[in-house]
Structures are given as C-alpha cells and as structure tokens.
Amino acid sequence: MGSTLSFQYYLYVSDSKVDMLLAQLAPGFTHKRTTELSVSLKLFGGKQAREAPAGGERTAKLQRVVRYLEEHGDLGTVEEPGQFFWGLLPMNWGPFPAEPTLAYFGGTTGRTVVGLGGSGHHILGGGAPAASGVPRSVMPSLLAGLRSDPGIAALTEAIKHEDDGAHKGALAAVQRANEAMPGPDQNLEFVAKRLLHGPSPTTDGVTVLLGTPLYVAQVD
C-alpha cells in the first residue's frame, strides 16, 4: 500500500494575530518564505497560482509564522510555556456557553489545566459573528467573557479580596471554565500566545495556563 497523506484539519485560525506577527518577521526570512511559496505555486501553472483560494493564502501565512516561532521565537510547551506555546491535547471546545461570541478550548495534561480563548468568528466554516468592542483575545475581554458564567463570577468575587486576588481569581476562572464546557474531547493541536500562567488557587499540585490561539487543528 502507498503512504497516506497527512492533512491538518483547522478548526480555528486567527488571521488578525497571524497578520500582526507576520508584519514583524525578519525581512530576510519573510522574503525567503515568500520566494519558496511563489516557486511552489508556479509548479501548478500561472493560471492556478493566480486563482489560489483565500484558504490557501491563510494556511501559507500561518505556516510561515509558526515556522518562524519554532526557529527564532520563544515557543515553549504546555508544561514549560514561553511567550508562545505548542500543545497536543484532548480538549472540549466550542462557543463558551455563557458567552457565544467567545470561542473556548479546555483540556488538561493532569498537571496543567489549559484554557484557550479567542473571538468566535475565527472558527472556520461558520463561527460566531465578530463582536464589537475589545477582541476576545485580549485578556481582560477574555476573562470578562468567562465571568458571564454566574458560577465563575461568584468564584472570582469570593477570591478577589485575598492577597493577589485578581491573579488568583483569573486562574480559578480558567479552571472552572474548563469544567463548564460541554461535549466530548477531541485531540487538538495548537499554537497559542501565553496570557496567564500560575499555580491553581483551588487544587494543590496543579498549574493553570491561559492562552489565545493562533490556530487550533483537529488531529485524528
């Protein structure tokens, strides 16, 4: 039998984050990758290259940014995150039940509780419409979306008067948000920007990590 092709089935891609990071890449690296992409497209003929779909352009830009982070950026893992982190975990995901404009992905390694959040319109193939105001990828807006859940709001309110209460409340909100997500787990791969990282205020020996994803893809 021949070898089986492996495809990435993207569920979420943040074009705004990708474009922002792409604009900051080292000019030499960007030129090199653009040239490689142009040569690849020419192999299919001029007509096909001119008619490359928007999805192909999105994937090319995303892959360029991820490759740059791998080679030159601070890309860590879930257990040891840098400014950005990569992971492959079973996760529940979808519109956050209390705030549908927020796309949320929740999972755990057993030692680290991982929450990823961003604007729902970045979900490919029919996500939530773009919300007005501050994007959900910004931490105050993301946490405000989580606090739309009455249980999370009550939890963070109870913690806020403790020492470092705002930080502890945010970590607790992420942990509780994971518990609130319905649906079965799916194996998901992602690269995300780290927003929040620290020990759980409610569970000994557990770390909580909150990020906003550049992409999330289903892995079978």
N, C-alpha and C positions, 0 to 999 in steps of 0.2 A: 504494500500500500504506500501511496505517496505521503509526504508530510502534510500535516494540517496547518492551514494558515491561522494565525492568532490575531484577532481584532480586538481593539479596545472599544467597549460599548459605553460611550459617555452618557452620563445622566445629567451632569451639571458642568457648565463651563462659564466662568466669569470673564466675559470679554473685557469689561472695564479694568479689572486687575491685570489681565494679560497685556492690554494695550499700555497701561501705566508702566509696567515693568519693562516691556519691550522698548519703550522710548528711552530707558535708562541703560540699556545694554551697551557694552563697549563697542564703538563703531566698527572696529575690525571684525569682531565676532559676528555682528549683525550682517555685515557685508558678506562674510564667508557663508553664512547660512542662507542668505538671500540668493547668492550665486548657486549654491547646491540645489535650492528649490527650483530656480529657473531652469537649470540643466535637466532636472528630473521632469519638469513639465514639458520641456521641448521633446523629450523622448516620445511623448504621446502625440506630437504634431502641433503646429501653430494653432489650428482651429480649436482643438481640445483645450489647449493651455489658456486661450483667451476666454473660454467658456467654463473655466474651473468654478465649481459651485462655492457659495459662501461658506458652507460647512468645511470644505477642504482648506480654505484660507484660514478659518478659525483653528483647525487642527494643526496646521503648519505653524502658526504663530504660537500656539500653546506649547507645542513640542520644542520650539526654539527657546522659549523662556525656561521651560523645565530643564532642558539640557544645560543652559547657562547656569541655573541654580545648582545643578549637580556638579558642574566643573569649576565654578567660580564663586558661588554664593554660599550662604550659611544654611544649608539644607540638612536638617537632622532627622531623627526618627521620633515616633510617638514616645518612646521611653526616654530619649535624650533629644528634645527638640532644639533647633536653632531658631533663627528668625523665621524660618520656614521648616516644615516637617512633612515627611512622606509616611504613609501607612497603608496597610492592607489588613482590614478587619471585617468581621461580621458586624453589620450595623443595621439599625432601624432608620428609616428616613421618609421624608415627605414634607408637606406643609405642616408647620407646627400647629397642633390642634387649637390652641387659644389665639393664634395669630397667623392666618393663612398666607399673608404676604411674606412670612419668614420660612425659608427652606431650612430644615434642620436634619442633621445626621448624627446619630448617637451610637456609641459602641464602647467596648472595654477590652483591655488585654488581660484583665484580672488584677493587675497592679495599677493601671492607669485608666481612668474614665475619660473618654474622648467625646467632645461635642464640637460639631462644625455647623456654622450658621451663615446664611447669606440671603440675598434678595431672591424671592421665589421666581422671578422672571428669568433667572439664569438656568432654571431646569429646562432641559432640551425637550422639544416636542409638546409644548402646551403648558408651560409653567404659569404661575400666578402673574397678573399684570404688574408692571412696575409701580411701586408705591411712591407717593410724593413725599418730600422731606428727606431726612438723612438716610442714606443707604443702610440696609441691614448688616452689611459687612463691617460697619463701624461699631466698635464695642458698646458704646452707650445705647445705640439704637438696637443692637442685637439683644443686649440684656433687657431693655425695655420690652422687646417682643416676648422674651421668656417670662417676664413678670406679668404678662397679660393672663397667665395662668394663676388663678386665685391662690392655689396651694403654694406656688413658688413665691408669690408676692408676700404671703403671710410668713413664709420661712425667712426670707431676706429681711423683712421688717423686724422679726424677732432677734436676728443676729446683728443688726446694724449698730446697736449700742455697745457691742463688745469691742475690745481692742482690735484695731484693724478690721472693724466690722464690715466696711464696704467691700473689701477684698474677699473676706470670708463668705459674705453673702453672695457674691458673684460666683465663687467656686461651688457653693451649695446649690445655687440656681441651676448650674450646668448639670450637676449630678441628679437633681430632681427632674430636670427636663428630659434626661435620658429615660427615666422611669415612666415619663408621661407619653413617650412616643409609642403609637400602636403599630401593629403589623409584624410580620416575620422578619428575621435577619436576612440580609443579602451580603455576600462577600464584596466589599467595595475597596477600591484603591483610590488614593487621593494625594494631592499636594496642597498644603494649606499654609496660610500666614498665621503665626502664633500671636494670639491676643492675650491669653491669660494662662498661667501655669503655677500650680502650688499644691500643697497637701490638702486633702479633703478635711473640712472642719467638722464633718459628721461621721467619718469612717476611718479608723486608725489604719495606717499602712497603705492607704490608697492616695494616689495623686490624681489631680484633675487638670485636664488640658482643654482649652477652648481655642478654636481657630476659625478662620474663614477661608473656604477652599478656592483655589484657582480652578481645580477640576475635581470631579468625582466620577469614577467609572466602575461599572459592574464587572466583576471577574468571576467566571464560572469555575 
